[in-house]
Amino acid sequence: MPTPSDELGAQLWNWLRGIGLKVTAVRWLSGGFRNHNRLLHTESGHRYVLRQYPEANRSEVEAALATRLAGVVPVPEPIAIDPDGSAAGSAVLVSRFMTGATLAELLPTVDDRAAGQLGEDIAATLAAIGSIGFAGPGWFADGSLRRSTMEVPTDLVRFVERCLAEPNCARLLDARERARLVAVAKRLAPELAGEVDRAQLVHSDFNPKNLLAERRGGHWRVSAVLDWEFSHSGNGLVDAGNMLRFAADYPPQYRERFRDNYRELTGAPANWERIAEALDLFAIAELLTRSAPGARTDQLLQLVREL
């Protein structure tokens, strides 16, 4: 059986020891699209999450956001970072392990009261994220959280058409289905008037697999928001759309309390769900360009066919 040093490699192992972590066991974790996550058990009894990134700037961005979000929403506390991999061998971030069960695990099992509590607290968490603002919309360039030169798409119809021209979309959807998705984009595009230039913090993958919750004092609370790898400055309703993408699969009490509390806390306009749906179509179209066969892609395709 390989030892922790074998699993991590000599350079990374030595870097971890250099920051004071004596690792006794390593386990791979799910989550993260472009990065790899491992749970580290240490001699002290504390647990940490090691995230390795193919892009150096993403580790800096996540560490900076964790600092910015401290006291606003629960996020993993950064312990150490090697943004360019010069010491650890690759860009890495070590954060404290956060306890709780994922919302994806909880929603199918909890009773109506708990589902309502979760919906209410998830909405409050999302409202708090959206309360953080920036000078303008865009992707974060580095740990300073300044905007990069890479543009965030704003023309929904053009973006959907461009995505559907990708070979993967042609494999997943026939010509009639692709034409129908363009028609959906044209129907939703007017909802975005005056909405694409907002500059709030957007998690951009705000869904049940990236949210931890636990029961405290008889009430369910969010214990952590994970995986900020796609975060940027934009319209906070992007995250609301992501959360409601598969709303039909959630308990009614969860949906109702999420919707009611989110609108109450944010003062969202009457058509906020239509705006959120339009913004989410950007993400759905992009996902179709890279989705591989499997259950999650089947779920996405079913959603697209029902739009």
C-alpha positions, 0 to 999 in steps of 0.5 A, a space after each residue: 500500500 502506498 504511503 502518503 508521501 508516495 501518493 503526494 510525491 516528494 516535492 509536495 510532501 516536503 512542502 507540506 511538512 515545511 508549512 507544518 503539516 505532517 500528513 498521515 493519510 490522503 483521500 481523493 475528494 469529489 468536486 472541482 472541474 479543473 482542479 484536483 482535491 484531496 483530504 489530508 489527515 494529519 498527526 495533530 488530528 486536524 483535517 485539511 483539503 489540498 487543491 491542485 490547479 492547472 492555472 496558477 491564478 485560480 488558486 490566488 483568486 480562491 484564497 483572496 475570495 476566502 479572505 474577502 468572504 470571512 464573516 460574510 458566508 462560511 468558506 474554507 479558511 486558507 492555510 497556505 498557498 503556492 500560487 506558481 508551484 515553485 515550491 510544491 511542484 504545482 499551484 496548490 491551496 491548502 484550506 481547513 476541512 469544513 464539516 457538513 453534508 452536501 445539500 445534494 445528500 440532504 434534500 432527498 432525505 430531510 422532512 418538510 420543516 428541514 427542507 424549508 429551513 435549508 431553502 431559507 438559509 441557502 437564500 440568505 447565503 446567496 444574498 450575502 454573496 451578492 452583497 459583495 460588489 466590484 468596480 465592473 463585471 468580468 473574470 478575476 485576473 489574480 489574487 488582487 481580484 482585479 478584472 482580467 481582459 477576458 470578456 464575460 459574454 453578454 449577447 445571449 443569442 449570439 453566445 448560444 448560437 456559437 456554442 451550438 456550432 461546436 461539434 459536441 453540441 451536434 453530437 448531443 442535439 439534433 438540428 431541430 433541438 438546436 434550432 429550438 434552443 436558439 428560439 428559447 434564447 431569443 425569447 429570454 434575451 429581452 429579460 436581460 436588458 440592463 442586467 448584464 453590466 451588474 458587478 456582484 460577486 458570482 459563485 457561478 456553480 451555486 448548486 447542491 453539490 457545492 453547499 454543505 449544511 449541518 443542524 445547529 440548535 435544532 435548525 439547519 444552517 449552511 456550513 460551507 460554500 465550496 469550489 469557487 473556481 468559476 467565480 467572477 463579477 457579474 449579476 448575482 442572479 446567475 447563481 439563483 438561476 443555477 440553483 433553480 435549474 433543476 428546481 423541479 427535483 427539489 422538495 416544494 418547501 425548499 423551493 418556496 422558502 428559497 424563492 421567498 427569502 431570496 426576493 425578500 432579502 435582495 429586493 429582486 425585481 418581479 421578473 427575477 426568475 425570468 432574468 435568472 433563467 436567461 442568465 443560466 442559459 449562458 451556462 447551459 449552452 457552455 456546458 453542452 460544448 463539453 459534456 461527456 455521455 453520462 447521467 449528468 449529461 442526460 439530465 441536462 439534455 432532458 432539461 434542454 428539451 423541456 425548455 
